[in-house]
Amino acid sequence: MATTAALKVSVDNIILGKGFLEAAREFKMQTPGKSALILGGTGEVGREVIKHLLASDAFDRVTVFTRRPIDITGTNSDKVVQKTVDFENIAQLESDFAGHTHAFSCLGASRWKNGSDGFYKVDHDYMLNAATACKKVQVENYSICSTKGADKTSRFLYTRAKGEVDDEVMSMGFAHASVYRPGMIECDRVDARPLERIFSYLLPVVKLVFPKSAAVSSSTIAWSMVFDALKPSETSKSVIFENSDMMNRFEKNQ
């Protein structure tokens, strides 16, 4: 019986930029002993978050919750702990999440592969179970990769589910919560969905008209999520970053 090859993540050639490196140094000096957990570590954005967390050298421990093991190599890979997760076992979630200060949620399911019910269970129920457990064990900073157009009043299931979760998490009372709403995620996706393939052909033209709102790379999303954790807003506990916000912050801090 054939086995599935492990995903590979190499913490090399990450473009962090001067602003990011300065934020990482200050964070580590002023708040030592922090630890991060990642949900959805096998996804396109999740893998990039792993890379940026390790490259930052700002966290003492990085726990990756995955569907299957990841072969992680390179800078600070010895800091990684990998665990499987049962999103329906709240007590176990609380036990596994306890002791972490920062959480990065990149969890997501394909409606095309999982159907409407399967999609909603992962992108709504599991997301909220995880966030609730994190709040219970006093995680300080919670970050979510959501989607452009997320709105709890949307008539479309995808954007409605995302909007419901965004609103719930931002009202939970985390010391800091941030939501990232990318347009099309640019990455080397192996299992691209049909609509994603179609849109990828049109993307170069769309970006000429909407250069900073149509799409953003998975690496830039991860950069933004980790940068905000290192240097959170001093004026707001809950922040939403749209596609252009992520691109502008990345460019500004190079």
N, C-alpha and C positions, 0 to 999 in steps of 0.2 A: 504494500500500500504506500503510495507516494506521500511524502510529508511536505508541508508548506515551508518554503524557505523563510528564515527569519528576516524581518525588516532590518535594514542597516541604517544607522544614524552616525555620522562622523562629525565631530565638533571641530571642523576645519573651515577656513576661508569664510568665516562669518564677518559681515561688514557691520561693525558696531558703531563707529563714529566717535568723535571727541566728546560730544555731549553725553552719550551713553556711558562711556568709560568713566567720565567724571562723576556721573550719578552713581555708578556702581561702586566706585571707591568711597564716596561719601556715605552711601548706604551701609557698606560693610563696616566702616569705621564708627559710624554713629549708632548703628543698630546691629551689633554682632549677634551671631547665634540663630539667625532666621532659617526657616526651612520651608520648602515649597512642595506642593503636590500638583500633579497634572492629571486631568481626566481626558480621555480620548487621545492618548499619546501616540496611537498608531496612525492617526489622521494626518492630512497634509499640514495643517496649522499646528497640531499637537507636536509633531516631530520637530518643527521649527522652534517651538517654544522650548523644548528640551535643549536644543542647541544653544539658544540664547541665554537660558538660565545657567547652563554650565559655562559658557564662554564669559559670562559676567563675573564669575567667581564670587558672587555676592551672597550665596546661600550655602550653609553647611551641609544640608541634605536635600536631595531632590527625589521625591517618590513618584514613580510613574505607574499609573493604573492603566493597564492595557488589555486588549482582547487576546493578544499573543505576545510572546517575548520579542524584545527588540535588541539587536546587537549594537550596543552603543560604545563607540570608541573615541579616543581623543581627549582633549582638555577636560580635566575634572570628572571623567567618566566614572572614577572610583567613588564619587559621591552619590551615585544613582542606586536607588532601591526600586525593584520592580515587583508589582503585586497585581494579581487578578482582583476583580471587584464584582460584588453582587449588589446591584443598585436597588434591589427589593428588600435587602436585609439592612434595615436602618441601624440596628444595634451594631452590626459589624462595620458599617460605614463610619459610625461615630468612633469606634475603636481604632479603625485604620487611619482616620483623619486626625485624631487627637495628637497634639504636639506640633502640628504644622501651623505656620503663621500666614502663609500665602497659598491661594488656590487659583489654578488656571483651568477653566472649563472649556475644552475644545471638542466636547462630545457632540456627536451628530449622527443621524441615520438617514439613509436614502429612502424617500417615499417610493421611488421607482423600484427599489429592491425589496422593501419591507412592507409596502402597502400603507394605507392611511393610519390604521390602528398601530402598526409596528413603529411607524415614524413618530406618532404622537407619544407613544409610551417612552421612547428614548429621548426625544427632543423636548418633551414637556415633563412627564412624570419622573423620569430618571434624573433629569437636570435639577428639578426642584427637590427631589430626595437628597441629592448630593449637596445642594446649597443649604438645605435645612440642617443636615448633619454637620456641615462646616460651621454654621452659625452656632450650633449647640456646643461645639468643642472650642469655640472662641477663635476661629480663624479670623485674622485681622483684615486681610485684603482679598477680595474675591473678584476675579476677572472672567468675563464670558465672551467667547467669540459668537456673535449673533449673525444678523444679516441685514443688508440694506432694505429699508422699507418695513422692518419689524413693527407690528402694530396690533395690539390685542383686539382691536375692533375690525381688523381686516376680514374680508369675506374669503380670503385664500388661506387654506389650512397652514401652509408653510410659514407665511409671515405672521399669521395670527398666533400660532404656537410659540414662535420666537418672541413676539411682543408680550405675550402673557408671562413668559419666564423672565424676560428683562424687567418688567414692572414688579413682579413678585420679589426678585432678588434685590432690586434697588430699594425696596421698602422693608427689607429684613433687619436693617440696622447694623450692617457691617461698618467697621470703622472707616473702610473705604471700599466702594464697589465701582467697577467700571465695565462698560458694555461696548463692544467693538462691532460695528455694522459695515462690513465690507460689501462691495458690489460683487462682481465676478472675481473669484479667487484665482489668480494666475499661478500655476504650478505645473509640474510634470505629472499630471494625474494619470495613473495607469488605467483605472476603471471609471473613466469619465462617463457621466450619464448622457443620454441622447441629446437633451437640450443644451447641456454644457458643450458638447462637441459642436453643435450648430452655432452656438453663440461665440465659440472660440474663433470660428472662421470670420465672423462679423466684427470681432473685437477691435482689430486694428483701425477700422473705419470709425467705429463708435468712439474710440479713444481720441481720435482727431477732433471730434466735436465736444466730448466730455473728458478731457485728459486726466482729471483728478477725481471723478465721481463714478466712472464706469467700472473700474477694476483696480485691484491692488494685489501685489504678490503675497503669497503665504508667508514669506520671510519678513516682509514689512509689517504684516499684521502681528506676527510674533514679536518683532522688535518693539512695536508699540505697546503690546501687552506687558512685556517685561520692563520696558522703560517707565511706564506709568507706575508699576509696582515699586520700582526703585526711587521714583520721584513723584509721588502722588500729589494731586491738587491740594493746595492749602486752603482753598476757598469753598470746596464742595466735597461732601462725602460720597456723592454719586455722580458719575460722569459718563456721558455717551460720546463715543468717538465715531464719526462718520468716515466714509472712505477718504475724503479729501483731508480730514483732520490727521489721519494716520500718515498720509503721504507728506503733508506739510511738516509735521513734527520730525519725521525721518530726515527730510531734506535739511531742515533747520539745524539739526544736531550732528551733521557730518563734519 
